[in-house]
Amino acid sequence: MSYCVHVLYDGYSKMENGKMRANCSCTLIKGPNNMIVDTMTAWDKEKLLSGLDSSGVSCDDIAYAVGTHGHSDHLGNLNLFTKAKHIVGFTVSYGDEFFIHPFETGEAFKIDDSLQVIPTPGHTSADVSVVVKTKDLGTVVVAGDLFEREEDIADPSLWKYIAGSEDPESQEKHRNEVLLLADYIIPGHGPMFKVTSLMKETALGSAACNDK
Ligand SMILES: [Zn+2]
């Protein structure tokens, strides 16, 4: 199965004249099961529609609409995707039908051999990330706010305090797991970045420390 990843919009977060301004990265995954991950704010409907249009995909072509966690800048346009199964945090639904999936025990929601949704709590208690195997980029993880942006690896205060973390210990554990499995990460509020071998070594070192 072959997938490709299109970041429709890079997320951002910044202080501007004493106000916090933020919007999420919005990602389209195209392949046997089309998926949209994080649908920006409720004010971004036209923006999202035009991004999809430029990628040659309509709302009805989307099989899975994912909100990585329950914050308003990630969930604003789920209602455009009424042909899709919705995965919001640990909740999976279609219309008024809810499907039980044990994310809380660490179990991945497998869509096919190349596409799955994994539990990565920490930023909130029910964050998920999407893991997709692609032809051109290897394994890409669309991580929501597990990572704020690439710079939060050198400066953990960005994800711990500025973005806010409900459970920093859990978030750190899942950040390390994702660094070890990903070739590229799409963070919640910044452009996609390549996971370097130094990032992997550091993650491996601190994962080993956590096991002791
Ligand atoms: Zn966010």
Boltz pocket constraint, residues with backbone or C-beta under 6 A from the ligand:
constraints:
  - pocket:
      binder: B
      contacts: [[A, 24], [A, 71], [A, 73], [A, 74], [A, 145], [A, 188], [A, 189]]
      max_distance: 6.0
